[in-house]
Amino acid sequence: MYPEGFVRPMREELTSIGFREMRTPEEVDAALQQEKRTVLVVVNSICGCAAGKARPAIAKALAHGVRPEVLCTVFAGQDGEATDRARSYFTGYAPSSPSIALLRDGKLAFMIERRDIETRDAAAIAQTLTQAFDRFCAPAKI
C-alpha cells in the first residue's frame, strides 16, 4: 500500500469532479445496494493507464450532456475491502483496475475493464463512455 499523501492527488482527480469516495464495504453498500438511479463506479488505480487514460477519459465524458446521476469511486490497492465489495456488484467480470462500471436500477449495465483502457487513448475511452451514457442514462438536469 502506498502512503496516503502519494495517492491523494489521484483520488482528487475524481473527487474534484464530483465523485464520492467509498472507502469501506459499508459505504459501498450504502451507495449501491438500493440505488435506482444510474451510477458510475470507477475502480481507481495508481497505474499509468489510470493516470493517462482512464481518469482523463472520465472527466471528458462527464462534460457530455447525458451522464450518470451518481458518481462513486473506490481505490484499488488502497481501500481493499471497499474495492472487493464494489467489484461484487460487477457480476460476470473478473477484478480489474482501473475499471469503469455503469449501473442502472442496481444492476450492471455497462463495463470497461483494464484491458479496454490500456489499449486505447483517453479520447476513444471517453467516446465509448458517452455512447454508454446515451444508451443507459437520462439527460442531466441543469
N, C-alpha and C positions, 0 to 999 in steps of 0.2 A: 504494500500500500504506500502511496506517495504522501508526503506531507500535505496537509490541507492548504497551506499557503501556495503550494505549487499548482494545485488543481483549481483553486478558486477562480482564476480568470477563465478557465474552460467552463466552469459551472455558470459564471456570469454571462458568458456569451449567449446562453439560453434564457437565464432568469431576467436579463436586461430587456429581452423582447417579449416578456410575458409568460414564460414557463414557470410553473410551480414545481419546486423540487420535492421529491418523495424520498425520504432518507431512511424510512423504516417500513417493514411489511404492513404495519397498521396504517400508515399514511397512504400506501399503495391501495389497500383495500378500501379505505375511506374515499379515495378519489375515483376508483374504477368499479367497485363491486356493484353498485346500484345505479351507476351513471347511465342516463338515457340519451344524453347529448353526444355529439361527435367529439372524440378525444384523440389528440395526437400525443403519443408517448414516444419520447426519444430516449433510447439507451445510449447515453453519452459515454465517451471514452477518451483516454489520453492519447490515443494513437494518431498518427499523421493523417489518416483518411477522415477522421472525425474533425480535425482542425482545418484541413484544407478543402474538404469536400462536403461532409455531412452538415456541419453547423452553418457554413455559408449558404448551402442549398436550402436549408430550413428557413433561414432568415429571408432569403429571396422569395421563397414560395409563400411565406406568410404575408407578403405585400399584395398577393393576389386578392381579387375581390371576393372570392369564395374561399372560406377557410374553416378549420375546426373551431368548435365553440370553446373547448377546454384544451389547455396546453400543459403537459406534465413531463417530467424527466426524472430519470434515475442515472446514477453514475456507476458504470461497471468498474470493478476493481477497487472501488472506494466504499460504496454502500452495498455490500454483497447481498445481504438478506433482502433488502428492498428490490434490488435488481432481479434476484431469483423470483420474488413474488410477482413483479411486473411481467417477467417472462412467462409465468404460469398462465397469463391471460392470452398469450400468443400461441394458441393451440395449433399444432401441426408444423411448428418451426423450431429448429434447434437453437440453442443460445448463440447469440451473435452480438458483437459490439464493434462499432456502433451499429445501431439498427433503428428503424423508424416504423412505428405501428400506428395505424388509424383504426380506432374502434368506433362502432356505431351501434347504439342501443345495447351496449355492454358486450358486443361480440366483435371479434377481429374482422375487419372488412378489407384491410389492405396492409401489406408489409413490404418493407425494403430491408433486406439483410446486408450484412457487411460485404458479401461478395458482389452485391449490386451497387455498392457505394465505391469500393476500392477500384473498380474497373471503369468508372465514369467520372466526368468532371462535374463540378458543382452546378453548372447551368443545366446539364442533362438531368441531374437528380432533381433539381427544382422543377423542371418541366414535368417529370414523372409525378412529383408530388401535387402540382397544380391540377394535373389531369385527374388524380385520385380525389382531390378536393372537389372538383367539378362533379364528379360522379357520386360522391358519398356525403357531401356536406351541404347544408343550407347556406344561402348567401349571408355574408357577415352583416350584422346590424351596425349601422354607423350613427 
